[in-house]
Amino acid sequence: MTNGTSQGLFIVVAIIIFGIFIAISYLLFRDTLKPSLSTIFTDSLEQAEGNLTRKTPSPQYPKITEEQKYVKIRSENNGAGETEIWVEISQLEDGTLSIDKSSNYNGDYLYGNSKMTGTLVFPDKIHDIPVTKIKNNAFQSTNLNGKIQFPKFLTEIGSSSFEKSAPTSVVFNDGLKVIGDSIFSKAYSPFETNLPDSVEHIGNNAFSTVM
């Protein structure tokens, strides 16, 4: 038998022995291997899918209930002649909150009324969820004549939202992007304010009688 034939025979025998070893190992440990291989495959698949669809995760906010839609944001202050202020809220697509309507008590929510005077400092969050929008006309009929301070997460103030108010000062938040039409169009005197660099749009007649 030549050296080449011997080497070839040795390789064949080695392959057969290795195959027998693999078969025995599989029979002995198949119950352990199956879940492990399945887990490895599943994890790899999920990781690949995550890499393909990865986006910046958005904060997850709890869904508000029907009872949570009505919230008092200012307490009564008899000394200052200030009524309570209640608001009706809704939840936006990103889970943050919009203030839609207002009233001086828990009922008849619409555009507020002339009894709502004085100062209003908005809460930054309601139910621990950021307030990012005030809808059109939300406080249109109020006569707020003190300081108005907007929530720090606010990005949009809707049109005519404070049309009849005449505040002494207005504090806009950094991060505000949109100021709608006629938000203070009927305010009868100038007031102190700041316009943050983040503002991208100011609507028509937003401050028509005061600037």
Contacts in CASP RR format, 6 or more apart in sequence:
PFRMAT RR
TARGET T0000
AUTHOR 0000-0000-0000
METHOD contacts of the structure
MODEL  1
MTNGTSQGLFIVVAIIIFGIFIAISYLLFRDTLKPSLSTIFTDSLEQAEG
NLTRKTPSPQYPKITEEQKYVKIRSENNGAGETEIWVEISQLEDGTLSID
KSSNYNGDYLYGNSKMTGTLVFPDKIHDIPVTKIKNNAFQSTNLNGKIQF
PKFLTEIGSSSFEKSAPTSVVFNDGLKVIGDSIFSKAYSPFETNLPDSVE
HIGNNAFSTVM
1 9 0 8 1.000
26 33 0 8 1.000
58 94 0 8 1.000
61 91 0 8 1.000
61 95 0 8 1.000
61 96 0 8 1.000
61 129 0 8 1.000
62 127 0 8 1.000
62 129 0 8 1.000
63 91 0 8 1.000
63 95 0 8 1.000
64 89 0 8 1.000
64 91 0 8 1.000
64 97 0 8 1.000
64 127 0 8 1.000
64 129 0 8 1.000
68 89 0 8 1.000
68 127 0 8 1.000
69 88 0 8 1.000
69 89 0 8 1.000
69 90 0 8 1.000
70 86 0 8 1.000
70 87 0 8 1.000
70 88 0 8 1.000
70 89 0 8 1.000
70 106 0 8 1.000
70 107 0 8 1.000
70 109 0 8 1.000
71 86 0 8 1.000
71 87 0 8 1.000
71 89 0 8 1.000
71 126 0 8 1.000
71 127 0 8 1.000
72 84 0 8 1.000
72 85 0 8 1.000
72 86 0 8 1.000
72 106 0 8 1.000
73 85 0 8 1.000
73 86 0 8 1.000
73 87 0 8 1.000
73 120 0 8 1.000
73 122 0 8 1.000
73 123 0 8 1.000
73 126 0 8 1.000
74 82 0 8 1.000
74 84 0 8 1.000
74 85 0 8 1.000
74 120 0 8 1.000
74 121 0 8 1.000
75 84 0 8 1.000
76 82 0 8 1.000
76 83 0 8 1.000
76 84 0 8 1.000
80 118 0 8 1.000
80 119 0 8 1.000
81 117 0 8 1.000
81 118 0 8 1.000
82 117 0 8 1.000
82 118 0 8 1.000
82 119 0 8 1.000
83 104 0 8 1.000
83 105 0 8 1.000
83 115 0 8 1.000
83 116 0 8 1.000
83 117 0 8 1.000
84 104 0 8 1.000
84 105 0 8 1.000
85 102 0 8 1.000
85 103 0 8 1.000
85 104 0 8 1.000
85 116 0 8 1.000
85 120 0 8 1.000
86 102 0 8 1.000
86 103 0 8 1.000
86 104 0 8 1.000
86 105 0 8 1.000
86 106 0 8 1.000
86 107 0 8 1.000
86 109 0 8 1.000
87 99 0 8 1.000
87 100 0 8 1.000
87 101 0 8 1.000
87 102 0 8 1.000
87 103 0 8 1.000
87 109 0 8 1.000
87 138 0 8 1.000
88 99 0 8 1.000
88 100 0 8 1.000
88 101 0 8 1.000
88 102 0 8 1.000
88 103 0 8 1.000
88 109 0 8 1.000
89 97 0 8 1.000
89 98 0 8 1.000
89 99 0 8 1.000
89 100 0 8 1.000
89 126 0 8 1.000
89 131 0 8 1.000
90 97 0 8 1.000
90 98 0 8 1.000
90 100 0 8 1.000
91 97 0 8 1.000
91 98 0 8 1.000
91 129 0 8 1.000
92 98 0 8 1.000
92 132 0 8 1.000
92 133 0 8 1.000
94 132 0 8 1.000
95 129 0 8 1.000
96 129 0 8 1.000
96 130 0 8 1.000
96 131 0 8 1.000
96 132 0 8 1.000
96 133 0 8 1.000
96 153 0 8 1.000
97 126 0 8 1.000
97 127 0 8 1.000
97 129 0 8 1.000
97 130 0 8 1.000
97 131 0 8 1.000
97 132 0 8 1.000
97 133 0 8 1.000
98 131 0 8 1.000
98 132 0 8 1.000
98 133 0 8 1.000
98 134 0 8 1.000
98 135 0 8 1.000
99 122 0 8 1.000
99 131 0 8 1.000
99 133 0 8 1.000
99 134 0 8 1.000
99 135 0 8 1.000
99 138 0 8 1.000
100 109 0 8 1.000
100 135 0 8 1.000
100 138 0 8 1.000
101 109 0 8 1.000
101 110 0 8 1.000
101 111 0 8 1.000
101 112 0 8 1.000
101 135 0 8 1.000
101 138 0 8 1.000
102 109 0 8 1.000
102 110 0 8 1.000
102 111 0 8 1.000
102 112 0 8 1.000
102 116 0 8 1.000
102 138 0 8 1.000
102 139 0 8 1.000
102 142 0 8 1.000
103 109 0 8 1.000
103 110 0 8 1.000
103 112 0 8 1.000
103 113 0 8 1.000
104 112 0 8 1.000
104 113 0 8 1.000
104 115 0 8 1.000
104 116 0 8 1.000
110 141 0 8 1.000
111 137 0 8 1.000
111 138 0 8 1.000
111 139 0 8 1.000
111 140 0 8 1.000
111 141 0 8 1.000
111 142 0 8 1.000
112 139 0 8 1.000
112 140 0 8 1.000
112 141 0 8 1.000
112 142 0 8 1.000
113 141 0 8 1.000
113 142 0 8 1.000
114 141 0 8 1.000
114 142 0 8 1.000
114 143 0 8 1.000
114 164 0 8 1.000
116 139 0 8 1.000
116 141 0 8 1.000
116 142 0 8 1.000
116 143 0 8 1.000
116 144 0 8 1.000
117 142 0 8 1.000
117 143 0 8 1.000
117 144 0 8 1.000
117 145 0 8 1.000
118 144 0 8 1.000
118 145 0 8 1.000
118 146 0 8 1.000
119 144 0 8 1.000
119 146 0 8 1.000
119 147 0 8 1.000
119 148 0 8 1.000
120 139 0 8 1.000
120 144 0 8 1.000
120 146 0 8 1.000
120 147 0 8 1.000
120 148 0 8 1.000
120 149 0 8 1.000
121 147 0 8 1.000
121 148 0 8 1.000
121 149 0 8 1.000
122 131 0 8 1.000
122 148 0 8 1.000
122 149 0 8 1.000
122 150 0 8 1.000
122 151 0 8 1.000
122 154 0 8 1.000
123 131 0 8 1.000
123 151 0 8 1.000
124 130 0 8 1.000
124 131 0 8 1.000
124 151 0 8 1.000
124 152 0 8 1.000
124 153 0 8 1.000
125 131 0 8 1.000
125 151 0 8 1.000
125 153 0 8 1.000
130 151 0 8 1.000
130 153 0 8 1.000
131 151 0 8 1.000
131 153 0 8 1.000
131 154 0 8 1.000
132 151 0 8 1.000
132 153 0 8 1.000
132 154 0 8 1.000
132 155 0 8 1.000
132 156 0 8 1.000
133 154 0 8 1.000
133 155 0 8 1.000
133 156 0 8 1.000
133 157 0 8 1.000
133 158 0 8 1.000
134 150 0 8 1.000
134 154 0 8 1.000
134 156 0 8 1.000
134 157 0 8 1.000
134 158 0 8 1.000
134 161 0 8 1.000
135 158 0 8 1.000
135 161 0 8 1.000
136 158 0 8 1.000
136 159 0 8 1.000
136 160 0 8 1.000
136 161 0 8 1.000
137 158 0 8 1.000
137 159 0 8 1.000
137 160 0 8 1.000
137 161 0 8 1.000
137 163 0 8 1.000
138 158 0 8 1.000
138 161 0 8 1.000
139 161 0 8 1.000
139 162 0 8 1.000
139 165 0 8 1.000
140 160 0 8 1.000
140 161 0 8 1.000
140 162 0 8 1.000
140 163 0 8 1.000
140 164 0 8 1.000
141 164 0 8 1.000
142 162 0 8 1.000
142 164 0 8 1.000
142 165 0 8 1.000
143 164 0 8 1.000
143 165 0 8 1.000
143 166 0 8 1.000
144 162 0 8 1.000
144 165 0 8 1.000
144 166 0 8 1.000
144 167 0 8 1.000
145 165 0 8 1.000
145 166 0 8 1.000
145 167 0 8 1.000
145 168 0 8 1.000
146 167 0 8 1.000
146 168 0 8 1.000
146 169 0 8 1.000
147 167 0 8 1.000
147 168 0 8 1.000
147 169 0 8 1.000
147 170 0 8 1.000
147 171 0 8 1.000
148 162 0 8 1.000
148 165 0 8 1.000
148 167 0 8 1.000
148 169 0 8 1.000
148 170 0 8 1.000
148 171 0 8 1.000
149 170 0 8 1.000
149 171 0 8 1.000
150 157 0 8 1.000
150 170 0 8 1.000
150 171 0 8 1.000
150 172 0 8 1.000
150 173 0 8 1.000
150 176 0 8 1.000
151 173 0 8 1.000
152 173 0 8 1.000
152 174 0 8 1.000
153 173 0 8 1.000
154 173 0 8 1.000
154 175 0 8 1.000
154 176 0 8 1.000
155 175 0 8 1.000
155 176 0 8 1.000
155 177 0 8 1.000
155 178 0 8 1.000
156 176 0 8 1.000
156 177 0 8 1.000
156 178 0 8 1.000
156 180 0 8 1.000
157 176 0 8 1.000
157 178 0 8 1.000
157 179 0 8 1.000
157 180 0 8 1.000
157 183 0 8 1.000
158 178 0 8 1.000
158 179 0 8 1.000
158 180 0 8 1.000
158 183 0 8 1.000
159 180 0 8 1.000
159 181 0 8 1.000
159 182 0 8 1.000
159 183 0 8 1.000
159 203 0 8 1.000
160 181 0 8 1.000
160 182 0 8 1.000
160 183 0 8 1.000
160 185 0 8 1.000
161 180 0 8 1.000
161 183 0 8 1.000
162 183 0 8 1.000
162 184 0 8 1.000
162 187 0 8 1.000
163 182 0 8 1.000
163 183 0 8 1.000
163 184 0 8 1.000
163 185 0 8 1.000
163 186 0 8 1.000
164 186 0 8 1.000
165 184 0 8 1.000
165 187 0 8 1.000
166 186 0 8 1.000
166 187 0 8 1.000
166 188 0 8 1.000
166 189 0 8 1.000
166 191 0 8 1.000
167 184 0 8 1.000
167 187 0 8 1.000
167 191 0 8 1.000
168 191 0 8 1.000
168 192 0 8 1.000
169 191 0 8 1.000
169 192 0 8 1.000
169 193 0 8 1.000
170 184 0 8 1.000
170 191 0 8 1.000
170 192 0 8 1.000
170 193 0 8 1.000
171 193 0 8 1.000
171 194 0 8 1.000
172 179 0 8 1.000
172 193 0 8 1.000
172 194 0 8 1.000
172 195 0 8 1.000
172 196 0 8 1.000
172 199 0 8 1.000
173 196 0 8 1.000
174 196 0 8 1.000
174 197 0 8 1.000
174 198 0 8 1.000
175 196 0 8 1.000
175 198 0 8 1.000
176 196 0 8 1.000
176 198 0 8 1.000
176 199 0 8 1.000
177 198 0 8 1.000
177 199 0 8 1.000
177 200 0 8 1.000
177 201 0 8 1.000
178 199 0 8 1.000
178 200 0 8 1.000
178 201 0 8 1.000
179 199 0 8 1.000
179 201 0 8 1.000
179 202 0 8 1.000
179 203 0 8 1.000
179 206 0 8 1.000
180 201 0 8 1.000
180 202 0 8 1.000
180 203 0 8 1.000
180 206 0 8 1.000
181 203 0 8 1.000
181 204 0 8 1.000
181 205 0 8 1.000
181 206 0 8 1.000
182 203 0 8 1.000
182 204 0 8 1.000
182 205 0 8 1.000
182 206 0 8 1.000
182 208 0 8 1.000
183 206 0 8 1.000
183 207 0 8 1.000
184 191 0 8 1.000
184 206 0 8 1.000
184 207 0 8 1.000
184 209 0 8 1.000
184 210 0 8 1.000
185 205 0 8 1.000
185 206 0 8 1.000
185 207 0 8 1.000
185 208 0 8 1.000
185 209 0 8 1.000
186 209 0 8 1.000
187 207 0 8 1.000
187 209 0 8 1.000
187 210 0 8 1.000
188 209 0 8 1.000
188 210 0 8 1.000
189 210 0 8 1.000
190 210 0 8 1.000
190 211 0 8 1.000
191 210 0 8 1.000
195 202 0 8 1.000
END
